[in-house]
Amino acid sequence: MVTANQRSFTLIDLLVVIAIIGVLIALLLPAVQSTREAARRVQCTNNLKQLGLALHNHHDLHGNFPPGRVRSRVDGVGLVFSAFARILPQLDQAAVYNSINFTLNADRGALGGPQNATARATRIALFLCPTDTASDADKPDQAPNNYQMNVGTLHPVAENNGILFENSRVRIADIADGTSQTALLSELARSPNLKANDTIEVPGRAIVSYETTCTPNGPAKPSARGNRWIYGAPNHTMYSHHRVPNDPLPDCRGGVPFGDATNAEWDRLSIDSAARSLHPGGINILFSDGSVRFVADTISIRIWRPLGARAGGEIVSGDAY
């Protein structure tokens, strides 16, 4: 029996409770999401550290870092393997490495397409950032990656001033600016939600400058991004330090990277592709000494470019980024 002193639970009380719960959820949800992203960023950092260790183990074994892109001079059989394919034994991926025929193309064509299909389709968790989970360009017969190699600050993919460019054989002794101040790898964002992931492609020309070669040949179009770790090419496994991380302008590629192309097309292969990441505020960078640091999107281009060159002679303070 309800007495006069007892108060029933009214609809208004219920609405107040629901409102309070809604406010609490709104306050807690960003904190939960932030915690999850922090964990994903730590995992991404660990991936880069493992890749750095593998690259240094390759250096110890062979006396140099692997080429960022292997290219022959034979029309139609350019090979075009990335450095990631070369360090598979150092990543405990000997079975995948042994399945590759390095005398044929890495990417496509009659000479290499069928023969290297198994390796090309093998996903390796270490190559994937947990923050960037999928892309519309992903295909079952292609294994994606979220990390890319520093070719340098210049446009040509060959004979650049970074560490991992076409047919490079860079030694630690060649890094005159210091291994702790020279980038080795960065992140690559595969997400189709980034408009900057659209690409301006100029197959008939080498890039002279972004303004003279890329801008007049736009607009940028949706492009596959990072969908083959085995393949050494701009926007798949290679980037440059010509523009700052996550630059809002779309990336640009001159020439043709495919293994079944010709020497004339490969000679024009050039790059103006920024480092990109889905981590809020910046990007993880693996330096040549094996350390990984988070670099903010707001870094000055006067600091960013020297970090991409191995022997530019610039002095960059460790607290400048």
N, C-alpha and C positions, 0 to 999 in steps of 0.2 A: 504494500500500500504506500503510495507516494504522499508524503506529508507536505504541509505548507512551506516548510523550511528547505525542502529539496528542490534543486533547479535542474530541469531537463536539458539535454544537449540539443541546441537549436540548429537550424539550417545555417544561420549566420556563423555560429561557432565552427561548423564543419567547413564553411568557405574560408574562414580565417586560417584554420589548420592547413588546408590545401594550399593557400597562398604562402604560408610560412614554409611549407615543404618545397614549393616551387622556387622560392627565393634561395633556400639552402642548396637545391640542386644547381641553380644558376651560378651560385658562388663556388660550388665544389667541382663542377664539370671542367672548367678551364684548368683548375689545378691538376685534375686527373689526366687531362689531355697533355698538359705540360710535362708531367711526370713520365708519361708514356713516350713522348717525343725525346725527352732527355735520355731515356733508356735506348731508344732507337739510334740516337746520335752516338752514344757510347759504343754500340755495336758496329756502327759505321766506322768509327775511329779504330776499333780493333781490326776490322777488315783491312783497312789501309795499312795498319802496322804489320799485319801478316804479309801483305803484298810487298811492303818495303823490305821485310826480312828475306822474302824469296828473291827479290831483285838483288839484294846484297849477297846472298848465297850464290846466285848466278855470277855475280862479279868476282867473288872469291874463286869460283871454279874456272871461269873463262878469261878473267883479267879485264872485263869491261861489262857495262850494262848491256842488255840485249837491244837490238835495233827496235825502234818504235814501230817500224814497218819494213818488212823485207820486200825488196823489189828486184826482179831480174831485168834484163834488157831484151827479153824475148817477147815479141808481140803475141798477145793471147794467153801467155803463161806468165803473168806478172808475180805470181806467188802471193804477195800482199798479206803475209802473216803478221799479226801483232806481237808485241813483246809478251803479252799474256800467254800466248801459245808456247813461247820459248821457256817460260818459268814454271810450266806445269809440273815437272819433276820435283821442283823445290816446294810445291804446294801439295805434295802427296797425291798427285794426280797422274802417276806414271802410266796407268792403263789408258787414260785419255790421250796422253802424249804419244804413246806407242801406236795408237790408232790413226795418227795423222801421217799422211804422206806429204812431207815438206818439199817434194819436188814438183808438186801440183798446186793448183790454186786453192786458197783458203775459202773463198767466198762462193764462187759460182762458175758456170761454164762446163763444157764437156770434160775438160781436163781439171779435175778437182772437185767439181760440184758433187757428183755421185760418190767419188772415192773418199772425200772428207766429210760426208754427211753425218756420220756418227758423232764425231767430235763437235761439229758445228751445232748439233742439237743437244749437246750435253750441258745441262744447267749446273753451275758451280756456285754454291751458296756464298762463297767468299767474294764473288764478283757483284753481289747484289746488296744495295742499301735498303734496309727495312722500311725507311720512310717513303721510298718510291716503289710502289708495289706492282704497278702494271702500266702498260702502254697499249694503245690501239694497234700499234705496229708489231706487237709480239706475235710470233708464229710458232707452231709446234716444232718446226724443223730448224729453228734458230734459237740459240741460247743467248739471252741478253746480259748486259753488264751496266754498272753504274759508275765505273771509274775510267778515267782517261789520262793519257800521257801528255806531258808537257813537251811540245816541240820547240818552244822558244817564243820570241817576241816578233819574229819576222813572218812574212806570208808564205814563202815556199815550204812545202812539207819536207823537201830534201835540203841538206846543207843549211840547217837552221842553227840557232844559238842556244837551244835548250839542251835537254838530256836525251829524249827518246823520239827522234825524228826518223825520216826514211833512211835506211841503211846506216844508221848511227852505230858507233862503237865507242861511246864515251866512257872514259875511265874516271875514277874518283880524282886522280891527279890532274885531270883536265878541268875540274870545277874550281877555277881560281877564285871565284867569289865566295867560296866556302859552302860546304854541303848543308850547313844549317840555315843558309840563306838562299838556297836554290831549290825551287819546286821540282818534284819528280812526278807526282800524280795529283789529280784533283777529282772532284766528283762530276758526274754527268747525270742530268735529270732527264728521264725518259717520258715523264708524264705528258700526255697530249693536252693537258689543261694550260700549259705554259705557251702563250702566244709567241714568245721569243724562241721556242723550239721549232717554229717554222723556219725554213732555210731558203736563202737565195742561192740558186745554183747557176753557175756560169761555165758550162762545160767547154766552151770554145776559147776561153781566155784564162790566163793566170791573173791573180789578184795583184793589182798595183797598189791600190788603196781602197778602203771601204767606200769612200765618197765617189771615186772615179769608176770603180769596177762593179761594186755591189749595188749601191743605191740606184743607179740608172737601170739595172737589170731586174729590179723587183717587179711586183711585190713578192714577198716570201710566200712559200707554199708549204703545207704540211709535209713533214719528212720523217722517215724512220730514224730513230735516234737510239743508239746504244743497243741494237738488237742482235749483235754478233761479237762476242768477246774475241773470237779467233781472228777477226778481220781488222787489219791496220788501216784506218781511214778516218778523215775528219768527220766529226759528229757521231762516230761509233766508238772510237778508242783514242782519239787525238784532239787536243785543244791548244790554244795559244794564249799568250799573255798580252795580246795587243789591246784588249779591252778588259775592264774590271769584271769581277765575278757577278753573275746574274744581270749583266747589262741588258737593258730593256730592248735594244735593237736586235733584230733577228741575226742569226749566224749566217755565214757566207762561205761557199766553197767554189773554187775555180778548178778547171780541169776535170778529169774523170778518174776515180780511184779503183774501179773494178779490175779484177785479175784478168779478165778476158778482153781488156782494152788494148791500146797500142802505146808504144813509147812516146809518140807525139802527145797523146792525151795525158800520160803520166807525167811528162815533163812540165805540163801546165798545172799539175795538182798543187793547190795552194789553199790556205786556211785563214779564216778570221772567225774563229769559234770561241766563245767565252766559256769559262768554267761555270757550271750551273748546279744548283742543289735545291731540294725542297725543304731543307732545314731553315727555320725562320732566322733571318738576319745575316746569313752568311754561308760559308762553305768549309768543309774539311779539306786540308791540303797535307799531303805527304811530302816532306822535304827529303833531300838527298841523304841526310844523315840518319834517316829512319824515323824521325820524330813526326808527329801529326799535330797540327795546330788549326784552330778554328779562325778563319779570316773573315772579317766583317765585309758586307757588301759595300760599305762606305769607305773602304780603303782607297787612298789616293792612287791615281794612275802612275804618279811619279814614284810610288813605292811598289806597286803591283808589277810593273814592267821589269824592274831590276830583279825581282824574285824569279822571273822566268828565264833569265839569261845566266849561263854558267861562268862567263868570264867577261862581264861588261865593265868591271872595275868600279861599280858603284858601291857606296857604303850605306847599308841599310841597318838602322838600329832595331834591335829586337823588340823594343816597345813601340815601334812605329805602326804596328798593325795588330 
